């Protein structure tokens, strides 16, 4: 009699648990049980569209949401393909479908390509300038899974990747990249480094065992201070983006709710509390909403 297949708890409950058993490993590859990554990829796109004044193209928010779902899912599959040997050696990730041999690499590649085709369809609804900018991110995306082997700051590379939507949203509205989009992108890179340092706290011990590098390991007990510095830098750079669109001190006040939220994260961060750091990381979907409201108010007021 065959031993029962060992699967993660996430495949026995919630959205993934409601799917037919054969589909559950593929849903796990796409991280359907953890939509936070979709939000974090979507928000920079939405911020950029909002700060550009939308231009009457409200449907862009929907297209970027679909694109964020498809490309984040494809990125997770690709990351697992690259990291399957490492994942098998880490307690938190050893039951992932590829690491546990429940899905073959060929099947995973087919899923990734299918998701990329959805992303390609989304591109057809953008301006030519936005399409070119979006395609230019592919090198950054392809290189990201290898960064934690080469540098103590893979979070910085993730920042370059996950912030790219800030450069795509603006030309999707205006047809060209503007200075505000560059400031927005720079600030978002800092934001990503901050929140991904929080995320990395939960893996510090396992990462040390397998030799994986991260900003959380490099900063050690100073990780909360590092998060605070990156969040502060993000707010300053976002302020420059707002000022470019509407040079008014009142416009900067639109960032106050987001600033308070991010400050609360940094003050509550504990380098010894992995579950707590994960909860703070996930709260960035709310931070994203607060920044979106700031960008939308200022963007619409300037038009």
N, C-alpha and C positions, 0 to 999 in steps of 0.2 A: 504494500500500500504506500502510495506517494505521500511524502510529508506535505502538510499544508503550506501554501505559498505565504511567505511573510511580506506584508505590505504595510506602508505607513498608515497611522491612524487617519490621516487626512483623506485617504481613499475609502474610508468606511463611513464617512459622515458628510454632511453639507452637500454642496453642489456636485462635487466629484463622486461622493457616495451614492447620489441619485442616478448616476449614469450607468449604462450596462457595463459589467465587469471588464469586457474587452477594451472599452474606451478609457477606462480610468487611468491606466499608465500614461496615455497620451495627454490627458487632461492634467496630470501631475507634471509632465514635462513642460507644459505651458503655464504652470503655476496658477491654474484657475482658482485654486483655494486661497490665493494671496493676490488680490487685485491691486494692492497698494502700488506695485510697480507700474501698473497701467496709469494710475493717477499721476505718479511722479514723472512719467514720460509725457503725459498729456498736458500738464499744467504749463510748462514753458511755451508750448505751441499756443495755448489759449491766451497766456499773458501777452504774447507778441501780437496776436490778432487784435486783442482788446486795446493795447496801447497804440496800435496803428489806427484805431478808430473804427474798426470792423469794416468800414466802407460798404455797409449794406449787405455784406456777405456772411450773414449769420449761419448759413449752412456749413461754413468752414469749421465751426466748433464740432459739428457732428462728424465731418470727414476726418478731422484730426483725432477724434475719439476712436474711430474705427482704426485709423492708422496706428495709434498708440497701442491698442489691443493687439493688433497683428504683429507689429514689430517688437513689442516687448515680449510677446509669446515666442516669436521666432528667435529672439536673442537668448531667452532662457533655454530653448532647445539646443541652440548652438553652444551655449556655455556648458551645458551638460555633456555634449559630445566631446568637447575639448577636455573637460575636467572629470570624465568618468572614472579614471584611475585614482585621482585625488579624492573624489567623493566617496569612493569605496573605503577609504582609510579614515574618514571623519564620521564620528558618531551621528551628528545631526543630518548628514547627507547620504549615509551608506545605503539607505533604502530607496534612493531615487531610482527611477525606472532603468536608466542605463547602467548605473553603478551596480544595481542588483541583478542585471542581465534579464530583466523582464521585457525589455525593448531592445531591438538590435540597432546598431548605428545606421544601417541602411533605412530602416523605418523612421528613425529620428530625422535623418536628412530629408526624407520625403515630406515629413511634416513641416520642417523648417522652410523648405522651398515653397510648399503650398501657402504658408503664412506670408512669405515674402511676396507672392503673387497678389495677395490681397492688398499688401502695402503698395505694390506697383499700381493697382487699380485706383487707390486713393490718390496717387500722384497725378493721375490723369485729370483730376478735378482742381489742380493747382495751376498757378501761372508758370510760364516757362522758367522764370528766375527762381521761383520757389522749388521747382523740380530739380534744377541744377544744384541748388544748395543742398537739398535733401540727399541727392545721390552722392555728393561729396563726403558725406558722413560715413560711407561704407568702410573705408579703411580703418577709421577709429573703432567702429563696431567690431570688425574682424579681429583687431589686435587686442581688444580689451581682456578676454579671458587669460591671456598670457602675462598681463601686467603684474599680477600678484606673485609671479615667479621671478620677476626682474627688478621690481622697485618696491620700496616701502610705502609708496603712495599710489597704489592702484585706484584709490578713491578719486585722485585728481584726474586720472584718465576716464573714469566713469563720469566725472563731471563734464568733461569735454563731450562725451557721448550723450548723456541724458539731458544736457542743456541745449542740444542742437536745434530743437524745435523753436527756440527763441530766435534763431536765424532764419527759420523757414516761415514762421507765421507772418512776419512783417512783409516780406516780398509777396506772400500770398494775397495780401490786401493791396499793397502799393505798387508791386511789380519790380521793386528794387530793395536792396539792403540799405537801411538807414542807420545813422549813428545811434539812435535810441536802441535799436536792436543789438548793436554791439555791446553797449553798456548792459543791457538786459542779459545778454548771454554771459558776460563776464561775471555778473552778480549771481547768476544761476549756477555757474560752475562752483563758486564758493559755497553756495547753499548745498549743493550735492555733496561736496567734500565733507561738510558739517554733518549732514544727516547720515551719510554712509559710514562715517566714523562711528556714529552711534550704533549703526547696524553691525559693524565689525566687532564691537565690544563682546557680543555674545559668542564669538568664535575665537577669541584670543588664545585660549588654552589649546584647542584643537589645531589652530593654525600654527602654533609654536611646535606642536608635535610633528606635523607633516612638512614644516619649513615654508609655509605660505606667509607672505608679508602683507602688512596692512598698516594704515595710519594709526589704528587703535593700538597695535603692538608697538609701534614706534613712539607714540606719545605716552603710553603707559598710564600712570596715575594722573597725568596732565591732559588726558583726553577731553574731559569736560571743558577745560580752559581752551583747548584747541577748537572744540566745537563752537564755543562762544566767539572766538576770534573770527572764524570763518562765517558765522552767521552775521556778525557785525559788518564784516567786509561786504557780504551780500547786500545788506540793507543800504550801505553807502553807495554801492554801484547801481542798485535799483533806483536810488534817489537821483543819481545822475541821469538815468534813462528817463525818469519822469520830468526832470528839469529841462531836458532837451525838447520834450513835447510841450510842456507848459511851464515856463520859468516863473513860478509863483511859489512862495514858501508854503502857502496853504495846500498846494498839490502834494508836498512831501508828507503832510499830516495823514494822507491816505494810507501811508505805510505803517502808521502807529499800531493798529490792531495786529498786524503781522509781526511787528517788532516785539510787542509784548508776548505774543505766543512763542516766538523763537527764544526770547530771553528766559521764559519759563522752562523750555526744554533744556537749555544750557545749565540753568540753576539746579535742575532736578537730576541731571545726568550723574551716574555713578559708575566708574570704571570697573567696579566689582559686581555690578548687578546687571547680568546679561538680559534677563526677562524685562527688567525695567527699561533698559536701553532700547530693546525691541519695541516696547510700547511707545516710547518717545519717538522713535523712528517712524512708526506708523502714523503718528499724529501729524506728520508733515502733509498728509492729504488735506488737513484743515488749514495748515499754513499756506498751502497752495491756493486754497479757496480765498483766503484773506488777501493774498497778493493779487489774485485775479480781480477781486473787487476794486482794489486800488488802481490797477491798470485800466480797468474798464471805465471807472469814473473819470479818471484823468484823460484817457483816450477819447471818450465821447465828448467831454467838455472842451477839448481842444479843437474839435472839428466843427 
